[in-house]
Amino acid sequence: MGTHELESKIRELRQLQALIEEATAEAEAIKDTIKAAMGDAEELQAGEYKITWKAVKSSRLDAAALKKALPDVAERFTQITTTRRFCVA
């Protein structure tokens, strides 16, 4: 792929990313409107649609606290991974 074609693809990618960001922001605004209409309700029926908005509990390991309290244990169970990050500037 030549430089001109690559530059064109990058321009197209940035335009699509801008559209995605705009659509995502619009979708979030709509979700916020629906949540406001729901108030404290966890479930709502709107015609054919059933909307739920429930609290979900999750537990996560506090890696920083583990490293501080038991650094040797944290080091033994730490896995190093390598990934490639794609960025267009």
N, C-alpha and C positions, 0 to 999 in steps of 0.2 A: 504494500500500500504506500503510495507516494505521500509526500508532505502535504500537498494540497488536499488529497482525499482524507488524510488523517485529521487535518485541521477542520474540515467540513464535518467529520464524524464527531469530533470533540464539541463543536458548536451545536450540533444536533443534540448531543448528550446533555449539554448544559441547559438547552431549551426544555428538554423533557424533564430534567430534574427540577427546573423552576415550575413547570406545570404540576409535577407531583407535589411539591411543597405547597403550592397554592391550593390544590385539591385536598391535601391533608389538613391544612388550616381550616378550610371550609367544612370538612367533615367533622373536625373537632368542635367547631362552633355549633354545628347542628347537634352533636352529642351533648354539649353543654346545655343547649336549649331543652333537650329531652330530659336531661337529668334535673334541671330546674323545675320542669313540669312534674316530675316524679316526687320531688321533695324527699321525704324520708322513706317512701315506699320502696320495697325491694323488687316489686313486680308490678307490671302494668300491662293491660290488654288494650290495644288500639286497633280495632278492626281485626284484620287477619294477623296482626303482628303482636307477639308477646315479647315484652322488653323486661329484662332482669338487670338489676344493679345491686349486687350483693357484696358484702365484705368477704374478703378471702384472706385467711391467715397463712403465712408462710414463715419458715425459719431458715436462716442463713448463717453460715459460719462467719464469725468475725475474725478474719485472717490477721488483721493488724493486732488485735488483742491476743490471739494465739501466739503470734510471733514474739510479742512482748513478754507473755507469761511463760511460754515454753518454746524458746527459739530452736532448740535441738529437735523437738518433735515436729515443729512446723517445717523445718528444713528437710527432715526425712520424708514428709508427705507432700512436698512441693514439687510439682511437675513443671518443667520449662517447655513451652511450645513455641514454635516459630510460625508466623503467618506473614502474608504479604498484604500490605495496605495499599489500596488503589485510591489515588487522589488526583484530581485535575485542578490546577491552580491557574 
